Amino acid sequence: MFNTAGNRIKYFGHSTFSLTTPSGQVALIDPWVMTNPVCPEALKKVARLDAIFLTHAHTDHMGDLLALTKQHRPKIVAIFETCLWIGSKGFEEETCPMGKGGSQKVGDFEVTMTHAFHSNSISDEGARIYGGEPAGYVIRMPGGFSVYHAGDTALFGDMKLIGELYKPDVALLPIGDLFTMGPREAAYAIRLLGVKDVVPMHYATFPFLTGTVDALREETKNIEELLIHALKPGEAL
């Protein structure tokens, strides 16, 4: 049975998740909340926010980061160049910059930044600014429970190393195709990672994201003991 060791993962839609530890600390991964068209209205008022983990700065991921930071003053984990930009907006004290392969502790969360194959830029008053490289995260929470959020990424062979080295309990993987992996590639990623619990993300938000959970299930039907947790926005593990 899937055991989160008292931690909680809630899906806000697209690639946005909250992580809540047994002590009540709350983190958001890719905080596209208030302006996210598939985020339930009940989740658009964030009562507490201790940390933000940002995979990259595209609008459908960074989304409401500045507004939420102004309200809650959470610690913000992102790649160095994106943190420089966030700091320039008045939040330098909140930023916790890092690079791929590095790890740090932020409150109840121990986080390692992993690779992702995508792009990363910041939209700033009509300008497109370089934001450093995109990333994924392995996030370890109390009780030894760990989550791998792949970010926006293509399939890459070193996912096997992520599985071997960090042994995540659950993988949050994009399946929408076009801008990220589709179901076929995500199925191969599951095999490389060796995970048995998977939450699909980055699909169905827009018509051009054509990957489906049904297609992922078909592509993974021969993986024994695999559980695909197809959370609807607002649902939790």
C-alpha positions as a Markdown table, in Angstrom:
| # | Residue | x | y | z |
|---|---|---|---|---|
| 1 | Met | 0.0 | 0.0 | 0.0 |
| 2 | Phe | 1.2 | 3.5 | -0.9 |
| 3 | Asn | 2.5 | 5.1 | 2.3 |
| 4 | Thr | 3.4 | 8.8 | 2.4 |
| 5 | Ala | 4.6 | 8.6 | 6.1 |
| 6 | Gly | 2.1 | 11.3 | 7.1 |
| 7 | Asn | 3.0 | 13.7 | 4.3 |
| 8 | Arg | 0.4 | 14.9 | 1.8 |
| 9 | Ile | 0.6 | 15.7 | -2.0 |
| 10 | Lys | -2.2 | 17.8 | -3.5 |
| 11 | Tyr | -2.6 | 18.4 | -7.2 |
| 12 | Phe | -3.5 | 21.9 | -8.3 |
| 13 | Gly | -3.6 | 21.1 | -12.0 |
| 14 | His | -1.1 | 21.2 | -14.8 |
| 15 | Ser | 2.3 | 20.8 | -13.0 |
| 16 | Thr | 1.5 | 22.5 | -9.7 |
| 17 | Phe | 1.5 | 20.5 | -6.5 |
| 18 | Ser | 1.5 | 21.3 | -2.8 |
| 19 | Leu | 3.5 | 19.2 | -0.3 |
| 20 | Thr | 2.4 | 19.3 | 3.3 |
| 21 | Thr | 4.5 | 17.7 | 6.1 |
| 22 | Pro | 3.2 | 16.2 | 9.3 |
| 23 | Ser | 4.2 | 19.4 | 11.2 |
| 24 | Gly | 2.1 | 21.5 | 8.8 |
| 25 | Gln | 4.8 | 23.1 | 6.7 |
| 26 | Val | 3.6 | 23.7 | 3.1 |
| 27 | Ala | 5.6 | 23.9 | -0.1 |
| 28 | Leu | 4.4 | 24.5 | -3.7 |
| 29 | Ile | 6.1 | 23.1 | -6.7 |
| 30 | Asp | 5.7 | 25.4 | -9.8 |
| 31 | Pro | 3.2 | 27.8 | -8.2 |
| 32 | Trp | 0.7 | 28.5 | -11.0 |
| 33 | Val | -2.3 | 28.9 | -8.8 |
| 34 | Met | -4.6 | 31.9 | -9.0 |
| 35 | Thr | -4.2 | 32.3 | -12.8 |
| 36 | Asn | -4.2 | 28.5 | -13.5 |
| 37 | Pro | -7.4 | 27.8 | -15.5 |
| 38 | Val | -7.7 | 24.2 | -14.2 |
| 39 | Cys | -7.0 | 25.0 | -10.5 |
| 40 | Pro | -10.1 | 24.7 | -8.4 |
| 41 | Glu | -11.3 | 27.9 | -6.9 |
| 42 | Ala | -11.1 | 26.5 | -3.4 |
| 43 | Leu | -7.3 | 26.2 | -3.8 |
| 44 | Lys | -6.7 | 29.7 | -5.2 |
| 45 | Lys | -6.5 | 31.2 | -1.7 |
| 46 | Val | -3.3 | 29.8 | -0.1 |
| 47 | Ala | -3.4 | 30.0 | 3.6 |
| 48 | Arg | 0.2 | 29.0 | 4.4 |
| 49 | Leu | 3.3 | 28.8 | 2.3 |
| 50 | Asp | 6.7 | 28.0 | 3.6 |
| 51 | Ala | 8.7 | 27.1 | 0.5 |
| 52 | Ile | 8.5 | 27.2 | -3.3 |
| 53 | Phe | 10.3 | 24.8 | -5.6 |
| 54 | Leu | 10.5 | 26.2 | -9.1 |
| 55 | Thr | 11.5 | 23.9 | -12.0 |
| 56 | His | 11.7 | 26.7 | -14.5 |
| 57 | Ala | 10.4 | 30.1 | -15.2 |
| 58 | His | 7.9 | 29.7 | -18.0 |
| 59 | Thr | 4.6 | 31.4 | -17.2 |
| 60 | Asp | 2.6 | 28.1 | -16.8 |
| 61 | His | 5.1 | 27.2 | -14.0 |
| 62 | Met | 6.3 | 30.3 | -12.3 |
| 63 | Gly | 2.8 | 31.8 | -12.7 |
| 64 | Asp | 1.9 | 33.4 | -9.4 |
| 65 | Leu | 5.3 | 33.1 | -7.7 |
| 66 | Leu | 5.8 | 36.9 | -7.2 |
| 67 | Ala | 2.3 | 37.4 | -5.8 |
| 68 | Leu | 2.5 | 34.5 | -3.5 |
| 69 | Thr | 5.9 | 35.5 | -2.3 |
| 70 | Lys | 4.7 | 39.0 | -1.5 |
| 71 | Gln | 1.9 | 37.6 | 0.6 |
| 72 | His | 3.7 | 34.7 | 2.4 |
| 73 | Arg | 7.5 | 35.4 | 2.1 |
| 74 | Pro | 8.4 | 31.7 | 1.5 |
| 75 | Lys | 11.8 | 30.4 | 0.8 |
| 76 | Ile | 12.3 | 30.1 | -3.0 |
| 77 | Val | 14.4 | 27.3 | -4.5 |
| 78 | Ala | 15.3 | 27.7 | -8.1 |
| 79 | Ile | 18.3 | 27.6 | -10.4 |
| 80 | Phe | 20.8 | 30.4 | -9.9 |
| 81 | Glu | 19.9 | 32.7 | -12.8 |
| 82 | Thr | 16.2 | 32.6 | -12.1 |
| 83 | Cys | 16.9 | 33.4 | -8.4 |
| 84 | Leu | 18.9 | 36.5 | -9.5 |
| 85 | Trp | 15.8 | 37.7 | -11.4 |
| 86 | Ile | 13.5 | 37.0 | -8.5 |
| 87 | Gly | 15.9 | 38.8 | -6.2 |
| 88 | Ser | 15.8 | 41.8 | -8.5 |
| 89 | Lys | 12.0 | 42.0 | -7.9 |
| 90 | Gly | 12.6 | 42.7 | -4.2 |
| 91 | Phe | 12.8 | 39.1 | -2.8 |
| 92 | Glu | 16.6 | 38.5 | -2.6 |
| 93 | Glu | 16.3 | 37.4 | 1.1 |
| 94 | Glu | 13.7 | 34.7 | 0.1 |
| 95 | Thr | 15.8 | 33.1 | -2.6 |
| 96 | Cys | 17.7 | 29.9 | -2.1 |
| 97 | Pro | 19.6 | 29.4 | -5.4 |
| 98 | Met | 21.2 | 26.1 | -6.4 |
| 99 | Gly | 22.6 | 24.2 | -9.3 |
| 100 | Lys | 22.0 | 20.7 | -10.7 |
| 101 | Gly | 23.4 | 17.9 | -8.5 |
| 102 | Gly | 23.3 | 20.1 | -5.4 |
| 103 | Ser | 21.2 | 19.6 | -2.3 |
| 104 | Gln | 20.0 | 21.8 | 0.5 |
| 105 | Lys | 17.5 | 21.8 | 3.4 |
| 106 | Val | 14.6 | 24.2 | 3.5 |
| 107 | Gly | 12.5 | 23.7 | 6.6 |
| 108 | Asp | 11.1 | 20.2 | 6.7 |
| 109 | Phe | 12.2 | 19.6 | 3.1 |
| 110 | Glu | 15.5 | 18.3 | 1.8 |
| 111 | Val | 15.8 | 19.0 | -1.9 |
| 112 | Thr | 18.2 | 17.9 | -4.7 |
| 113 | Met | 18.1 | 19.6 | -8.1 |
| 114 | Thr | 18.2 | 17.2 | -11.0 |
| 115 | His | 18.5 | 17.5 | -14.7 |
| 116 | Ala | 15.6 | 18.2 | -17.2 |
| 117 | Phe | 15.7 | 18.6 | -21.0 |
| 118 | His | 13.6 | 21.6 | -21.9 |
| 119 | Ser | 14.2 | 25.4 | -22.1 |
| 120 | Asn | 13.9 | 28.2 | -19.6 |
| 121 | Ser | 13.1 | 31.9 | -20.0 |
| 122 | Ile | 11.4 | 34.6 | -18.1 |
| 123 | Ser | 8.7 | 36.9 | -19.5 |
| 124 | Asp | 9.4 | 40.4 | -18.0 |
| 125 | Glu | 7.3 | 43.3 | -19.3 |
| 126 | Gly | 7.4 | 42.1 | -22.9 |
| 127 | Ala | 11.1 | 41.0 | -22.8 |
| 128 | Arg | 12.2 | 37.4 | -22.8 |
| 129 | Ile | 15.1 | 36.9 | -20.3 |
| 130 | Tyr | 17.5 | 34.0 | -20.0 |
| 131 | Gly | 16.5 | 32.1 | -16.8 |
| 132 | Gly | 19.3 | 29.5 | -16.6 |
| 133 | Glu | 18.6 | 25.8 | -17.3 |
| 134 | Pro | 15.4 | 24.0 | -16.5 |
| 135 | Ala | 15.5 | 21.4 | -13.7 |
| 136 | Gly | 13.6 | 18.7 | -11.8 |
| 137 | Tyr | 13.7 | 17.9 | -8.1 |
| 138 | Val | 13.9 | 15.1 | -5.6 |
| 139 | Ile | 12.3 | 16.3 | -2.4 |
| 140 | Arg | 12.6 | 14.3 | 0.8 |
| 141 | Met | 10.2 | 14.8 | 3.6 |
| 142 | Pro | 9.9 | 13.6 | 7.2 |
| 143 | Gly | 9.6 | 9.9 | 7.6 |
| 144 | Gly | 11.8 | 9.2 | 4.6 |
| 145 | Phe | 9.1 | 9.8 | 2.0 |
| 146 | Ser | 10.5 | 11.2 | -1.3 |
| 147 | Val | 9.0 | 12.7 | -4.4 |
| 148 | Tyr | 10.6 | 13.2 | -7.8 |
| 149 | His | 9.1 | 16.1 | -9.8 |
| 150 | Ala | 10.6 | 15.8 | -13.3 |
| 151 | Gly | 9.6 | 19.3 | -14.4 |
| 152 | Asp | 9.1 | 19.9 | -18.1 |
| 153 | Thr | 11.4 | 17.4 | -19.7 |
| 154 | Ala | 12.1 | 15.0 | -22.5 |
| 155 | Leu | 13.0 | 11.5 | -21.8 |
| 156 | Phe | 16.7 | 11.1 | -20.9 |
| 157 | Gly | 18.8 | 8.1 | -20.0 |
| 158 | Asp | 20.1 | 9.4 | -16.7 |
| 159 | Met | 16.6 | 9.0 | -15.2 |
| 160 | Lys | 18.0 | 5.6 | -14.4 |
| 161 | Leu | 20.6 | 7.2 | -12.2 |
| 162 | Ile | 18.0 | 9.3 | -10.4 |
| 163 | Gly | 16.1 | 6.1 | -9.6 |
| 164 | Glu | 19.2 | 4.2 | -8.5 |
| 165 | Leu | 20.7 | 7.1 | -6.4 |
| 166 | Tyr | 17.6 | 8.7 | -4.8 |
| 167 | Lys | 15.0 | 5.9 | -5.0 |
| 168 | Pro | 11.9 | 8.2 | -5.0 |
| 169 | Asp | 8.7 | 6.8 | -3.6 |
| 170 | Val | 6.6 | 8.5 | -6.3 |
| 171 | Ala | 7.3 | 10.2 | -9.6 |
| 172 | Leu | 5.4 | 13.2 | -10.9 |
| 173 | Leu | 5.9 | 12.9 | -14.7 |
| 174 | Pro | 4.7 | 15.1 | -17.6 |
| 175 | Ile | 2.7 | 13.2 | -20.3 |
| 176 | Gly | 1.1 | 15.9 | -22.4 |
| 177 | Asp | 3.5 | 15.6 | -25.4 |
| 178 | Leu | 4.5 | 18.5 | -27.8 |
| 179 | Phe | 6.4 | 20.5 | -25.1 |
| 180 | Thr | 7.4 | 17.5 | -22.9 |
| 181 | Met | 7.3 | 13.7 | -22.9 |
| 182 | Gly | 4.2 | 12.1 | -24.2 |
| 183 | Pro | 2.8 | 8.8 | -22.8 |
| 184 | Arg | 5.2 | 6.6 | -24.8 |
| 185 | Glu | 8.3 | 8.4 | -23.4 |
| 186 | Ala | 6.9 | 8.7 | -19.9 |
| 187 | Ala | 6.3 | 4.9 | -19.9 |
| 188 | Tyr | 10.0 | 4.4 | -20.7 |
| 189 | Ala | 10.9 | 6.9 | -17.9 |
| 190 | Ile | 8.9 | 4.9 | -15.4 |
| 191 | Arg | 11.0 | 1.8 | -16.4 |
| 192 | Leu | 14.3 | 3.7 | -16.0 |
| 193 | Leu | 13.3 | 5.2 | -12.6 |
| 194 | Gly | 12.0 | 1.9 | -11.3 |
| 195 | Val | 9.1 | 3.6 | -9.5 |
| 196 | Lys | 5.8 | 1.8 | -8.7 |
| 197 | Asp | 3.7 | 4.9 | -8.0 |
| 198 | Val | 3.3 | 7.7 | -10.6 |
| 199 | Val | 1.3 | 10.8 | -10.9 |
| 200 | Pro | 0.8 | 12.1 | -14.4 |
| 201 | Met | 1.0 | 15.9 | -14.9 |
| 202 | His | 1.3 | 18.6 | -17.6 |
| 203 | Tyr | -1.6 | 17.3 | -19.7 |
| 204 | Ala | -5.2 | 18.3 | -20.7 |
| 205 | Thr | -4.7 | 21.9 | -19.6 |
| 206 | Phe | -4.7 | 23.1 | -23.2 |
| 207 | Pro | -6.0 | 21.3 | -26.4 |
| 208 | Phe | -2.5 | 21.0 | -27.8 |
| 209 | Leu | -1.4 | 18.8 | -24.9 |
| 210 | Thr | -2.7 | 15.6 | -26.4 |
| 211 | Gly | -1.2 | 12.9 | -24.1 |
| 212 | Thr | -3.7 | 11.1 | -22.0 |
| 213 | Val | -3.7 | 8.9 | -18.9 |
| 214 | Asp | -5.4 | 6.1 | -20.9 |
| 215 | Ala | -2.5 | 6.1 | -23.3 |
| 216 | Leu | 0.0 | 6.0 | -20.4 |
| 217 | Arg | -1.9 | 3.0 | -18.9 |
| 218 | Glu | -1.7 | 1.2 | -22.3 |
| 219 | Glu | 2.0 | 1.9 | -22.6 |
| 220 | Thr | 2.7 | 0.6 | -19.1 |
| 221 | Lys | 0.3 | -2.3 | -19.0 |
| 222 | Asn | 3.2 | -4.8 | -18.7 |
| 223 | Ile | 4.9 | -3.1 | -15.7 |
| 224 | Glu | 4.1 | -5.2 | -12.7 |
| 225 | Glu | 2.6 | -3.6 | -9.6 |
| 226 | Leu | 2.6 | -0.1 | -11.1 |
| 227 | Leu | 0.0 | 2.3 | -9.8 |
| 228 | Ile | -0.9 | 5.3 | -11.9 |
| 229 | His | -2.5 | 7.9 | -9.6 |
| 230 | Ala | -4.5 | 10.0 | -12.1 |
| 231 | Leu | -5.3 | 12.8 | -9.7 |
| 232 | Lys | -7.9 | 15.4 | -10.7 |
| 233 | Pro | -7.1 | 19.0 | -9.7 |
| 234 | Gly | -8.0 | 19.3 | -6.0 |
| 235 | Glu | -7.3 | 15.6 | -5.2 |
| 236 | Ala | -4.5 | 14.4 | -3.0 |
| 237 | Leu | -2.4 | 11.5 | -1.9 |
